[in-house]
Amino acid sequence: MYDFDSITDRHTPDDIKYKKIKGIDDLIPMWVADMDFKSPPEVIEELVRVAGNGIYGYSDADASYDEAVISWYKKRFDWDITGNQMIKLPGVVLAISYAVRVLTDDNDHVMIFEPVYGPFRRCVEGNGRKLTVEELKNVNGHYEVDLDEMERKIVEDNVKLLIWCSPHNPGGRVWTEDELRAVSEICKKHGVFIVSDEIHSDLVLYGNKHIPMAKIAGDNCVILTAPTKTFNIAGIQAANIISANREVLKKIDREALTTGAFGLNKMGIAATRAAYTYGEPWLTELLTYIEGNIAVVREELKGTGLIMMEPEGTYLVWIDCSSYKDFAKRLLTEAHVRVSEGSFFGRGGENFIRLNVACPRSVVKEALKRIKAVL
Ligand SMILES: Cc1ncc(COP(=O)(O)O)c(C=O)c1O
């Protein structure tokens, strides 16, 4: 049994999630997507071992790193990859940005489905490309893609690239094989390459099954994965970029080198290898714990007018607050609970908040008590 109940003090000056807000001493931060749980013990031991050596020179992941990643994907998703189908970069968002730069030209259109993780938009516009935004449709309380509308916009805007989020942040969808296939087919038909951000792929709940887009789209996609959300090691900044399309990988790699991004740092290599080698039992218990936390939110929100979108994956709960004005701001000032504002996720997110429930259950309960007191 792992301990997810204890509270670990994160009040250090460099902690983003716990950043001090003037005038608030009892803040409960449930916004940025990292967890308040300690990483698996084997990851901590490995990082301590590496730190204890006292030499922190340039590093490069070796075959044992690749082996740990490859085995993880085989075991968890029955997905066969080889070492030469993978490059390593210090972050998924960085990889999205590189992909946009090397796979499209100035003013080309890139499609995203909003609401979605805010930096998708930034990676497109910041690189001088044009956005084609398609809104996910809320069908019976969960998000779906309107395939006809998607195809129409692709043709209309001559879209070149799709940035896809799977599982979906913030809606928590774990896309089905049929959905993935349909999206992939439209892309293939119109020459649209897919960048699939699968950073949340290990955080799948209630027996749902994540299918890597690569198993469906083959060499028409690149998959961006990382151990960072799964094992709460976002601060070590490590991502694996995987594709059967060697040309695309080479282009991204070249762009990374041009901009001075060279593989992973020593801690990133050590933590990733340890997490994928030893972390599975910890992850199994973590997922059950998160399901328990979501159950608390579900129960507490009953009859409040706040409507939770049932997540199928992630530790993020997307809540429709249409009945309350400026709700995220009120939660901060009146309840001292910091949540992510829906507008961060673009179109369709305006009336929502996103609640990160990857924290001890006692904290979730206290937060819900405070939230309800604001209503
Ligand atoms: C969908 C998605 N992609 C990427 C990231 C960030 O990845 P990285 O820290 O590796 O850039 C997040 C973090 O919340 C995310 O939710």
The ligand as an SDF file (V2000), in Angstrom:
LIG
                    3D

 16 16  0  0  0  0  0  0  0  0999 V2000
   -2.0720   17.9610  -22.7220 C   0  0  0  0  0  0  0  0  0  0  0  0
   -0.7980   18.4500  -22.1290 C   0  0  0  0  0  0  0  0  0  0  0  0
    0.3030   18.5210  -22.8870 N   0  0  0  0  0  0  0  0  0  0  0  0
    1.4810   18.9540  -22.4040 C   0  0  0  0  0  0  0  0  0  0  0  0
    1.6010   19.3580  -21.0910 C   0  0  0  0  0  0  0  0  0  0  0  0
    2.9190   19.8650  -20.5960 C   0  0  0  0  0  0  0  0  0  0  0  0
    3.9430   19.0270  -21.0090 O   0  0  0  0  0  0  0  0  0  0  0  0
    5.4690   19.4240  -20.8110 P   0  0  0  0  0  0  0  0  0  0  0  0
    5.6270   19.8810  -19.3960 O   0  0  0  0  0  0  0  0  0  0  0  0
    6.1890   18.1540  -21.0860 O   0  0  0  0  0  0  0  0  0  0  0  0
    5.7760   20.4830  -21.8070 O   0  0  0  0  0  0  0  0  0  0  0  0
    0.4680   19.3270  -20.2550 C   0  0  0  0  0  0  0  0  0  0  0  0
    0.5610   19.8000  -18.8710 C   0  0  0  0  0  0  0  0  0  0  0  0
   -0.4060   20.0510  -18.2050 O   0  0  0  0  0  0  0  0  0  0  0  0
   -0.7480   18.8460  -20.7910 C   0  0  0  0  0  0  0  0  0  0  0  0
   -1.8510   18.7590  -20.0440 O   0  0  0  0  0  0  0  0  0  0  0  0
  1  2  1  0
  2  3  1  0
  2 15  2  0
  3  4  2  0
  4  5  1  0
  5  6  1  0
  5 12  2  0
  6  7  1  0
  7  8  1  0
  8  9  2  0
  8 10  1  0
  8 11  1  0
 12 13  1  0
 12 15  1  0
 13 14  2  0
 15 16  1  0
M  END
$$$$
